[in-house]
Amino acid sequence: MLLKNAPSLAALTIALLTLAGCQTSVKTRPTSELPPGVQGVWQSNGYGYVLEATKEYPRLFHYTSEFCIEDEETAAVLSHYLTPDNLAYDSEGRAIYFSPTLEDYKIEMNVIPKLPQTCGLQLSSDPVAVFESFASYMTAHYAFFDLYGVDWENTVSEARSNISMQMTDTELFGVLSDMIRPLKDGHLELSAEIKGKETRFEPGQGSVGNAIDRIASRQGKDKQDLNNQMLMQYWMTGIRKTILGGKGKMTANKMIQYGLVSDDIGYIAIAVEGGYAGKGEGFEDDDLAVLQDTLDNAIALFNNESAKSVIVDLSINFGGYDFISREIAERFAVKPSLAYTKYAADSNQKTPYPISITPHAGERYTGPVTLVTSNVTVSAGEMLTMALRTQPNVTHVGEATRGAHSDVLEKLLPNGWRLELSNEVYHDHKGNFWEGQGIPPHVPLQIFNPDNPFEGHVNAIKSIIERLNDEGYDNSPSAPLKNGAP
């Protein structure tokens, strides 16, 4: 998937099952239907794309100096984004600039005379080719080796001695996983189908994921089953039944819940930033329309009930689209503000690109807002966190976010496996760099029990509600929390 800021937006079930693999719901548009000026061969500045739009259908390649691998799925997504609304041209026709729907940030594509020599060649899918392409992608695009203290050149050299033509897929997957294991990046993932089973490795799953691992090992249970049980408990038992008392509204494809948690305190929990229309990728406008309707209704409730404060709960938020994050933030904004900046570390243009929010013109809540995050607040959930923290009416409470900000850059390996990695650098409105460490709250509060993440969230929210219900409550960052805030 092109320029996604989260694990892929598959439909989220009632149990909030882990967001699954990329599902392309668009088909490749013929070259004849692309805007004028796109026909030709183009190479991206950063991101490692080569686009050929000279034949009946456009083709997209993942290109490094050593490899060039065609990707039909990503070509379909790119052809969907190549519309007059999402394109800009330089005056000489030597470059085009494209962006996903509803985003201003653009990727530069420069015209080249012809496809690189390695593009379109038959490529072996043996373990050696897979290993070398994997290493090449990481070398060319990954942004944070220094942040995590990894000597990638040495890692590749040591791992290469373990690669053989005779090794099994399981053995190869293990070697590649070990190479990225020290990179505790929430946007780094290797996925494969091995012996008919989908297999994933994510080195940066965070403290809650690590706790689930320990419980699964100690109790001899399946990790995914435990993870699903925790998500069900969090979303259905914890929020729907206990926090909202069964009186809240679950909407937006069951990914948003809202209501009142006392006579005059509003509450909204957001699980992801996208997928609200339930139609899959390519229907971002539909997602936005559902979100706008949901926010209209939620904020009308808060305003009609004269809510003295609203809790925005992102304690478990898997991310999604940045434009969704900004749309949400603008419903609570009281002033225009720079939200964050970004640039591609693998490009030759590293000037930070500013991305801002403006208060929404329609239904909007401008009273005190308590933003709640944890180590399971990741990706576009962190963009929402950054955007909300620019506002003077917002107090950020809880645990630091995951610290995985880059849009996910997905690369196809010769055997069909896929690598997801981080190639972009984000800074908040003050220029702070939170990659890897997460965005720290104004007011620390434990959200999940570090030994048993099935516990903690409900009590944490209750302590926030108690604070807001105190006579003469104070919603400023310096105000103390009850029940365990340091």
LINMOWO-V571643 format. One record per pair of residues at least 12 apart in sequence whose ideal C-beta (glycine too) atoms are under 7 Angstrom apart, sorted by the first residue. I is the first residue (numbers start at 0). J is the second residue. D is the distance in whole Angstrom. If there is no record, write none. Layout:
# LINMOWO-V571643
I J D
I J D
This chain:
# LINMOWO-V571643
0 21 4
0 76 6
0 280 6
0 409 6
1 73 6
1 76 5
1 77 6
1 80 7
1 99 7
2 99 5
2 406 5
3 406 6
3 407 5
4 318 6
4 319 7
4 320 6
4 321 5
4 378 5
4 379 4
4 382 7
4 406 5
4 407 7
5 18 7
5 317 6
5 318 3
5 319 5
5 378 4
5 379 5
5 407 7
6 18 4
6 317 6
6 318 7
7 19 7
7 20 6
7 21 4
7 22 7
8 271 7
8 273 5
8 274 4
8 280 7
8 319 6
9 22 6
10 252 7
10 274 6
10 277 6
11 252 7
11 253 7
11 254 5
11 270 6
11 271 6
11 274 6
13 235 7
13 253 6
14 227 5
14 230 6
14 231 4
15 230 4
15 234 5
15 270 6
16 227 6
16 230 7
17 226 6
18 317 5
20 190 6
21 409 7
22 279 5
22 280 6
23 72 5
23 75 5
23 76 6
23 280 6
24 278 7
24 279 3
24 280 5
24 281 5
24 282 7
25 75 5
25 76 6
25 79 4
25 280 7
25 281 4
26 75 6
27 56 5
27 57 7
27 74 6
27 75 4
27 78 5
28 78 4
28 79 7
29 55 6
29 56 6
30 52 5
30 54 7
30 55 6
30 56 6
30 57 5
33 52 6
33 57 7
33 78 7
33 81 5
34 81 6
34 82 7
34 83 5
34 86 6
36 88 6
36 92 6
36 95 7
37 52 5
37 81 6
37 95 7
38 52 5
38 53 6
39 52 6
39 53 7
39 110 6
40 53 7
40 110 7
40 111 5
40 113 6
40 114 6
41 95 7
41 108 4
41 109 6
41 110 6
41 111 7
42 62 7
42 108 7
42 109 6
42 111 5
43 106 6
43 107 7
43 108 5
44 107 4
44 109 6
44 346 5
44 347 6
44 348 6
45 343 4
45 345 4
45 346 3
45 422 7
46 106 6
46 343 6
46 345 7
46 408 6
46 422 7
47 61 6
47 62 5
47 63 6
47 139 6
47 140 6
48 62 7
49 62 5
49 67 7
49 114 7
49 115 6
49 118 6
50 77 7
50 108 6
51 114 6
57 74 6
57 78 5
58 74 6
59 73 5
59 74 4
59 77 5
60 118 5
61 410 5
61 411 6
62 115 6
62 118 7
63 135 4
63 136 6
63 139 4
65 131 7
65 135 5
66 117 7
66 132 5
66 135 5
67 115 6
67 117 4
67 118 4
68 122 6
68 132 7
68 411 5
68 413 6
69 119 7
70 411 4
76 280 7
79 281 5
80 97 6
80 99 5
80 100 7
81 97 6
85 97 6
85 98 5
85 100 6
87 105 7
93 109 6
93 110 5
94 107 6
94 108 6
94 109 5
94 110 7
95 108 5
100 283 4
100 284 7
101 283 6
101 287 7
101 322 4
102 321 7
102 322 6
103 354 7
104 341 7
104 352 6
104 354 7
107 348 7
122 413 5
123 413 7
124 413 4
124 414 4
125 164 6
126 162 6
126 163 7
126 164 6
126 166 5
126 171 5
127 162 6
127 164 6
128 413 5
129 171 6
129 412 5
129 413 6
129 414 5
129 416 7
130 162 5
132 412 6
132 413 6
133 175 5
133 412 6
133 418 6
134 155 5
136 410 5
136 418 6
137 151 6
137 420 7
138 151 6
139 345 6
140 345 5
140 408 6
140 420 6
140 422 4
141 420 5
141 421 7
141 422 7
142 344 4
142 405 7
142 421 5
142 422 5
142 423 7
142 424 6
143 184 6
143 421 6
143 434 6
143 435 7
146 434 6
146 435 5
147 181 6
147 182 5
147 183 6
147 435 7
149 181 5
149 182 6
154 178 5
158 174 6
158 178 5
161 174 5
162 174 7
168 191 7
168 193 5
169 193 6
172 191 6
172 193 6
172 198 6
175 189 6
176 189 6
176 200 4
179 202 5
180 202 5
182 202 6
182 203 7
183 202 6
183 203 4
184 202 7
184 203 4
184 403 6
184 421 6
185 203 4
185 205 6
185 377 5
185 401 5
185 402 7
185 403 3
186 378 7
186 403 4
186 405 6
186 407 5
186 419 7
186 420 7
186 421 5
187 201 7
187 202 6
187 203 6
187 419 7
187 420 6
187 421 7
188 200 7
188 201 5
188 419 4
189 416 7
189 418 6
190 416 7
190 417 5
191 416 4
203 403 6
205 374 4
205 375 6
205 401 5
206 374 5
206 449 6
207 374 6
207 375 5
207 447 6
207 452 5
210 449 6
210 450 6
210 451 7
210 452 5
211 225 5
211 226 5
211 229 7
211 452 7
229 452 6
229 453 6
232 453 6
233 315 6
233 456 6
234 270 7
237 456 6
237 457 5
238 256 6
238 268 5
239 256 6
241 457 5
242 260 6
242 266 7
242 457 6
242 460 5
243 256 6
243 258 5
243 260 7
243 266 7
246 258 6
250 293 5
251 275 4
251 289 5
251 290 6
251 293 5
252 274 6
252 275 5
252 276 7
252 277 4
254 270 5
254 271 5
254 274 6
254 275 6
255 267 7
255 269 5
255 293 6
256 268 5
257 297 4
259 304 6
260 464 6
261 464 6
261 468 6
263 304 6
263 305 6
263 306 5
263 307 5
264 306 6
264 307 7
264 308 5
264 310 7
264 464 6
264 467 5
265 300 7
265 301 4
265 306 4
265 309 4
265 310 7
266 310 5
266 312 7
267 297 6
267 309 7
267 311 6
267 312 7
268 312 4
269 313 6
269 316 6
269 327 7
270 315 6
270 316 6
270 317 7
271 316 7
271 317 5
271 318 7
271 319 5
272 318 6
272 319 3
272 320 5
272 323 4
272 324 5
272 379 4
272 380 7
272 383 7
273 286 5
273 319 3
273 320 5
273 323 5
274 286 7
274 319 7
275 289 4
275 290 5
276 289 5
283 320 7
286 323 7
287 326 7
290 323 6
290 326 6
294 327 7
294 330 5
294 362 7
295 361 7
295 362 5
298 330 6
298 362 4
298 363 6
298 364 5
299 362 6
301 364 5
302 364 6
306 366 7
307 366 6
308 366 6
308 367 4
308 369 6
308 467 5
308 474 6
309 364 6
309 366 7
309 368 5
310 369 5
310 371 6
310 463 6
311 368 6
311 370 5
311 371 7
311 387 7
312 371 5
312 460 7
313 370 7
313 371 6
313 372 5
313 376 5
313 380 5
313 383 7
313 384 7
314 371 6
314 372 7
314 373 5
314 375 7
314 376 7
314 397 7
314 446 5
314 456 6
315 375 5
316 376 5
316 377 7
316 380 3
317 377 6
318 377 5
318 378 3
318 379 4
318 380 5
319 379 5
320 379 6
321 379 6
321 382 5
323 379 7
324 379 5
324 382 4
324 383 4
324 386 6
325 338 6
325 356 5
325 386 6
327 383 6
328 356 5
328 383 6
328 386 4
328 387 5
329 356 5
329 357 6
329 358 6
329 359 4
330 359 5
330 363 5
330 364 7
331 364 6
331 368 5
331 387 6
331 390 7
331 393 7
332 356 6
332 358 4
332 390 5
333 358 6
333 365 5
333 390 6
333 391 7
333 392 6
334 358 7
334 390 7
335 355 6
335 356 7
335 357 5
335 358 7
336 355 6
336 356 6
336 389 4
336 390 7
336 428 6
337 353 6
337 355 5
337 389 7
337 428 5
338 354 5
338 355 6
338 356 5
338 385 6
338 386 4
338 389 6
338 428 6
339 354 6
339 382 7
339 385 5
339 425 5
339 426 6
339 427 5
339 428 6
340 352 6
340 353 5
340 354 7
340 425 7
340 426 5
341 354 7
341 423 5
341 424 7
341 425 5
342 423 7
342 424 6
343 422 6
343 423 5
344 422 6
344 423 7
344 424 5
345 422 5
351 426 6
356 386 5
365 392 6
366 392 7
367 392 6
367 474 4
368 387 7
368 392 6
368 393 5
369 394 5
369 396 6
369 463 6
369 474 7
370 384 7
370 387 5
370 393 6
370 394 7
370 395 5
370 396 7
371 396 6
371 397 5
371 446 7
371 463 7
372 384 6
372 395 7
372 397 5
372 398 6
372 400 5
372 440 7
373 397 6
373 398 4
373 446 4
373 447 6
374 398 6
374 399 7
374 401 6
374 437 7
375 401 7
376 400 4
376 401 6
377 400 7
377 401 4
377 403 5
378 403 6
380 400 7
381 400 5
381 401 7
381 404 6
381 438 6
384 400 6
384 438 5
385 427 5
385 428 7
385 438 7
389 428 5
394 441 5
394 442 6
394 474 6
394 475 7
394 476 5
395 440 4
395 441 5
396 440 6
396 441 7
396 442 5
396 444 5
396 463 6
396 480 7
397 440 5
397 444 5
397 446 5
398 440 7
398 445 7
398 446 5
399 436 7
399 437 3
399 438 6
399 439 5
399 440 7
400 437 4
400 438 5
401 437 6
402 433 6
402 434 6
402 435 5
402 436 5
402 437 4
404 425 4
404 434 5
405 421 4
405 422 6
405 423 4
405 425 7
406 423 6
407 419 5
408 420 5
408 422 5
441 476 4
442 476 6
442 480 6
442 484 6
443 484 6
443 485 5
444 459 6
444 462 7
444 480 5
444 484 5
445 459 7
445 483 6
446 459 5
458 482 6
462 480 6
462 481 5
462 482 4
462 483 7
463 480 7
465 481 5
466 478 7
466 480 5
466 481 6
